[in-house]
Every structure is written in structure tokens, then in C-alpha cells.
Amino acid sequence: MENLMVYAKIAAFAGSAFAIAIGTFGPAFAQGMIGSKACENFVKCPESQIGSFRALVMLSLVIVETSSIYALLISGGLLGIGYML
């Protein structure tokens, strides 16, 4: 029985590391792409910096960031399960 608890802890900790590693790679890449395209658009049309375009870029960055926050919550939950075992 003790062996199974050790394996369960290892699985919880490995799952936590996997969740945070995979769960932050995608949003980080997406935020880089959003920032890159926004900078390109600001250079092409400097007057678009005021108004709804800037708010749209900020909103899209916030939406992308929520998926990494979800990954953090899942990772924290797995860590909590690992420490409770």
C-alpha cells in the first residue's frame, strides 16, 4: 500500500509540472504573436493607437492570459493532492 501512495504522489507532482509547462507555453506564444501584430499595426497606422483598437488588444491579451491562470490553478490543485497523500 505504501508503494501505491508513493506512485500517486509522483504522478501528482509530475502532472503538476506537465500542466504548468504545457499550459503556459501556448499562452506565452499567443501573447507574443498578439503583441507583434499590434506593434506592426501601430507602426502602419499610428492614429489607431487611440480608440477601440488599443482596448481590443488589451482585451485579447487578458483573455489569452486566463488560460495560463487556469493551468496554474490545475497545477496548484495537483500539488495539493500530492501533499495530502
C-alpha positions as a Markdown table, in Angstrom:
| # | Residue | x | y | z |
|---|---|---|---|---|
| 1 | Met | 0.0 | 0.0 | 0.0 |
| 2 | Glu | 2.9 | 2.4 | 0.8 |
| 3 | Asn | 4.3 | 1.8 | -2.8 |
| 4 | Leu | 1.0 | 2.9 | -4.3 |
| 5 | Met | 1.0 | 6.2 | -2.3 |
| 6 | Val | 4.5 | 7.0 | -3.5 |
| 7 | Tyr | 3.4 | 6.4 | -7.1 |
| 8 | Ala | 0.4 | 8.5 | -6.6 |
| 9 | Lys | 2.5 | 11.4 | -5.2 |
| 10 | Ile | 4.9 | 11.0 | -8.1 |
| 11 | Ala | 2.0 | 11.1 | -10.6 |
| 12 | Ala | 0.5 | 14.2 | -8.9 |
| 13 | Phe | 3.8 | 16.1 | -8.9 |
| 14 | Ala | 4.6 | 15.1 | -12.5 |
| 15 | Gly | 1.1 | 16.0 | -13.6 |
| 16 | Ser | 1.5 | 19.4 | -11.9 |
| 17 | Ala | 4.8 | 20.1 | -13.7 |
| 18 | Phe | 3.4 | 18.9 | -17.0 |
| 19 | Ala | 0.2 | 21.1 | -16.6 |
| 20 | Ile | 2.2 | 24.2 | -15.9 |
| 21 | Ala | 4.8 | 23.6 | -18.6 |
| 22 | Ile | 2.2 | 22.9 | -21.4 |
| 23 | Gly | -0.4 | 25.3 | -20.0 |
| 24 | Thr | 2.0 | 28.3 | -20.2 |
| 25 | Phe | 3.7 | 27.6 | -23.5 |
| 26 | Gly | 0.7 | 28.2 | -25.6 |
| 27 | Pro | -0.5 | 31.5 | -24.0 |
| 28 | Ala | 3.0 | 32.9 | -24.0 |
| 29 | Phe | 3.4 | 32.2 | -27.7 |
| 30 | Ala | 0.0 | 33.7 | -28.4 |
| 31 | Gln | 0.7 | 36.8 | -26.4 |
| 32 | Gly | 3.9 | 37.2 | -28.3 |
| 33 | Met | 2.0 | 36.9 | -31.6 |
| 34 | Ile | -0.7 | 39.4 | -30.4 |
| 35 | Gly | 2.0 | 41.9 | -29.3 |
| 36 | Ser | 3.9 | 41.5 | -32.6 |
| 37 | Lys | 0.9 | 42.1 | -34.8 |
| 38 | Ala | -0.3 | 45.0 | -32.6 |
| 39 | Cys | 3.2 | 46.7 | -33.0 |
| 40 | Glu | 3.0 | 46.2 | -36.7 |
| 41 | Asn | -0.4 | 47.8 | -36.9 |
| 42 | Phe | 0.7 | 50.7 | -34.6 |
| 43 | Val | 3.6 | 51.4 | -37.0 |
| 44 | Lys | 1.3 | 51.3 | -40.1 |
| 45 | Cys | -1.4 | 53.4 | -38.6 |
| 46 | Pro | -0.2 | 55.5 | -35.6 |
| 47 | Glu | -3.6 | 57.1 | -35.2 |
| 48 | Ser | -5.2 | 53.7 | -34.4 |
| 49 | Gln | -3.4 | 53.8 | -31.1 |
| 50 | Ile | -6.3 | 55.8 | -29.6 |
| 51 | Gly | -9.7 | 54.2 | -29.6 |
| 52 | Ser | -11.0 | 50.8 | -29.7 |
| 53 | Phe | -8.0 | 49.0 | -31.3 |
| 54 | Arg | -5.9 | 49.5 | -28.2 |
| 55 | Ala | -8.7 | 48.3 | -26.0 |
| 56 | Leu | -9.2 | 45.3 | -28.2 |
| 57 | Val | -5.5 | 44.3 | -28.0 |
| 58 | Met | -5.6 | 44.6 | -24.2 |
| 59 | Leu | -8.8 | 42.5 | -24.0 |
| 60 | Ser | -7.3 | 39.8 | -26.2 |
| 61 | Leu | -4.2 | 39.7 | -24.0 |
| 62 | Val | -6.3 | 39.3 | -20.9 |
| 63 | Ile | -8.3 | 36.5 | -22.5 |
| 64 | Val | -5.2 | 34.7 | -23.5 |
| 65 | Glu | -3.7 | 35.1 | -20.0 |
| 66 | Thr | -6.7 | 33.4 | -18.4 |
| 67 | Ser | -5.7 | 30.0 | -19.9 |
| 68 | Ser | -2.3 | 30.2 | -18.1 |
| 69 | Ile | -4.1 | 31.1 | -14.9 |
| 70 | Tyr | -6.3 | 28.0 | -15.3 |
| 71 | Ala | -3.1 | 26.0 | -15.8 |
| 72 | Leu | -1.8 | 27.5 | -12.6 |
| 73 | Leu | -4.9 | 26.6 | -10.7 |
| 74 | Ile | -4.9 | 23.0 | -12.0 |
| 75 | Ser | -1.2 | 22.7 | -11.1 |
| 76 | Gly | -1.9 | 24.0 | -7.6 |
| 77 | Gly | -4.7 | 21.5 | -7.2 |
| 78 | Leu | -2.5 | 18.6 | -8.2 |
| 79 | Leu | 0.2 | 19.8 | -5.8 |
| 80 | Gly | -2.3 | 20.0 | -3.0 |
| 81 | Ile | -3.4 | 16.4 | -3.8 |
| 82 | Gly | 0.2 | 15.3 | -3.8 |
| 83 | Tyr | 0.9 | 16.8 | -0.4 |
| 84 | Met | -2.3 | 15.4 | 1.1 |
| 85 | Leu | -1.4 | 11.8 | 0.1 |
